[in-house]
Amino acid sequence: MDEATRQTRYEEFSDYVQRRGPALQRMALSLTGNHADAEDLLQAALVKTFFAWERISSPHARDGYVRRAMVNTQISEWRRKHLDVYPTDEIPEQRMDDPTWRTDLADAVGRAIRRLPDRQRLAVVLRYYEDMSEAEIASALGVSVGTVKSTVSRAVAKLRHDADLIIERTAP
């Protein structure tokens, strides 16, 4: 394969990932349940897809190929995790985690952020949800970087003392 063909293949694949990445990420998230595992799953599926890129004859079949690669990879991961289970006569005591705490915590954080004053709420959302730097926030809001720092600092202090976010933890 010559350099021009390889570059074209790479560019074509890059364009595809750029265009379809968010939709594929959502599917990976639905398979895994959390963002970190979804990113890993999508990355593994895209690597497999890249190596098979020339064999995928129709551009309309690409999404199906990536989805199938994600499903197969996830099934392999589930099987690998379940190999550690061995039959026994005694059932060990297991701590059962309540998965609803994540949703409850996300709701509590959302309510606490909505109670912040407008400027603080906006600064926190831009900083921690949109992952903007302090300089980017300052530019977007038309204020100095120092103002952004102090605004975010005051907002985080308020959130730390918010009654809904104070969680008492006990050691296991």
Buried (B, 14 or more C-beta within 10 A) or exposed (E): EEEEEEEEBEEEBEEBBEEEEEEBBEBBBEBBEEEEBBBBBBEBBBEBBBEEBEEBEEEEEBBEBBBBBBBEBBEEBEEEEEEEEEEEEEEEEEEEEEEEEEEEEEEBBEEBBEEBEEBBBBBBBBBBEEEBEBEBBBEBBEBEBEBBBEBBEBBBEBBEEBEBBEEEEEEE
